[in-house]
Amino acid sequence: MTEVLRSHLPHGGTVSDLNAGDGLIQLVYDDGRGRNMVQVDAQYDMTAPLAGHMGCAGVEGDCEATTLADGTKVKKVKGPSEKGGSAVVWLVDLLYPDGRRVAVREVNSYAESAPVTRPRPALGLDELLTIARDKRYFTG
């Protein structure tokens, strides 16, 4: 998963504070304009646990929820950190019809509860969507 995520980060930046485990990768990416945390969480069998959570009801911030032609549910959110403070969190959450889920989160700081290190996250929602759609998270 680490190599998959790294392959999507813009060249010329640096990666630090790498933390990886089963189905989860978290790192700090710095493009020279400030550090920001990027996290990818890949899971199986998430259809039932996420029932009712792939929409925008009750979501704080800007939210867009769609269903693609193949049945994949996509939720994009730009919102405040759940941990308080002034950090913003950008999220792309994908739920495939077979229950596989990939959630990509980005924070305009090196940690969600840490001081803001840049005005906005380094990657846009379209870039986060590209990262989330990479099928390599479920191979191997």
C-alpha positions in Angstrom: 0.0 0.0 0.0 2.9 2.3 0.7 4.2 2.1 -2.8 0.8 2.6 -4.3 0.2 5.8 -2.3 3.7 7.1 -3.0 3.2 6.5 -6.7 0.3 9.0 -6.7 2.1 11.8 -4.8 3.5 14.7 -6.9 7.2 14.3 -7.6 9.6 16.7 -5.9 8.0 16.4 -2.5 9.3 14.6 0.6 7.6 11.9 2.6 8.2 11.4 6.3 6.5 9.9 9.4 5.4 6.8 7.6 3.1 4.6 9.5 1.7 1.4 7.8 -0.3 -1.5 9.0 -2.9 -4.0 7.7 -5.0 -2.0 5.3 -3.8 1.4 6.5 -1.1 3.7 5.4 -0.5 7.1 6.9 2.3 9.5 6.0 3.3 13.2 5.9 3.8 14.7 2.5 5.6 18.1 2.0 5.6 19.7 -1.4 7.8 22.5 -0.1 4.8 24.6 1.0 4.1 22.9 4.3 3.6 19.4 5.7 0.3 17.6 5.3 -0.9 14.2 6.4 -2.3 11.7 3.9 -4.0 8.5 4.9 -5.4 5.6 2.9 -7.6 3.0 4.6 -8.6 -0.1 2.5 -11.2 -2.5 3.9 -13.3 -5.5 2.8 -16.9 -6.3 3.6 -18.0 -2.8 4.4 -21.4 -2.7 2.7 -23.4 -3.3 5.9 -21.2 -1.3 8.3 -21.5 1.8 5.9 -25.2 1.5 5.2 -26.6 5.0 5.5 -23.2 6.6 5.8 -22.2 7.2 2.2 -24.5 10.2 1.9 -24.1 13.8 3.1 -26.8 13.8 5.8 -25.3 15.2 9.0 -21.9 15.8 7.4 -20.3 19.1 8.5 -18.6 21.0 5.7 -18.9 20.7 1.9 -20.1 17.3 0.9 -21.0 15.6 -2.4 -22.2 12.0 -2.6 -22.8 10.2 -5.9 -23.2 6.7 -7.3 -21.3 5.7 -10.4 -22.7 3.7 -13.2 -21.1 0.5 -11.9 -22.8 1.0 -8.4 -19.7 2.4 -6.7 -20.7 5.0 -4.1 -18.4 8.1 -3.9 -18.4 10.6 -1.1 -16.3 13.7 -1.2 -16.0 16.0 1.9 -14.1 19.2 2.7 -14.7 19.8 6.4 -13.3 20.6 9.8 -11.2 18.3 11.8 -13.2 16.0 14.1 -10.5 16.6 16.7 -11.1 20.3 16.9 -8.7 23.1 16.1 -8.4 24.9 12.8 -7.2 22.0 10.6 -9.3 21.0 7.6 -9.8 17.5 6.4 -10.5 16.5 2.8 -11.9 13.0 2.3 -12.8 10.8 -0.6 -14.6 7.6 0.5 -15.3 4.9 -2.1 -17.6 1.9 -1.5 -17.6 -0.7 -4.3 -20.7 -2.9 -4.9 -18.7 -5.9 -3.6 -18.1 -4.3 -0.2 -14.5 -3.1 -0.7 -13.9 0.4 0.6 -11.1 2.8 0.2 -11.1 6.1 2.2 -8.4 8.7 1.5 -8.0 11.5 4.0 -5.8 14.5 3.9 -5.2 17.2 6.5 -3.5 20.6 6.1 -1.2 19.7 8.9 1.2 16.9 9.8 -1.5 15.5 12.1 -5.2 16.1 12.5 -4.9 17.6 16.0 -1.7 19.5 15.2 -1.3 23.2 14.2 -2.1 24.0 10.6 1.1 24.0 8.5 -0.4 25.2 5.2 -3.6 27.0 4.1 -5.1 24.0 2.3 -4.1 20.4 1.7 -1.6 19.7 -1.1 -3.8 17.4 -3.1 -7.2 18.3 -4.5 -10.3 16.1 -4.3 -9.8 14.8 -7.8 -6.3 13.7 -6.9 -7.7 11.9 -3.8 -10.3 10.2 -6.0 -7.6 9.0 -8.3 -5.7 7.6 -5.3 -8.8 5.9 -3.9 -9.7 4.3 -7.3 -6.4 2.5 -7.6 -7.2 -1.2 -7.6 -3.7 -2.2 -6.4 -4.8 -1.7 -2.8 -6.6 -5.0 -3.1 -3.9 -7.1 -4.8 -1.4 -9.2 -2.9 
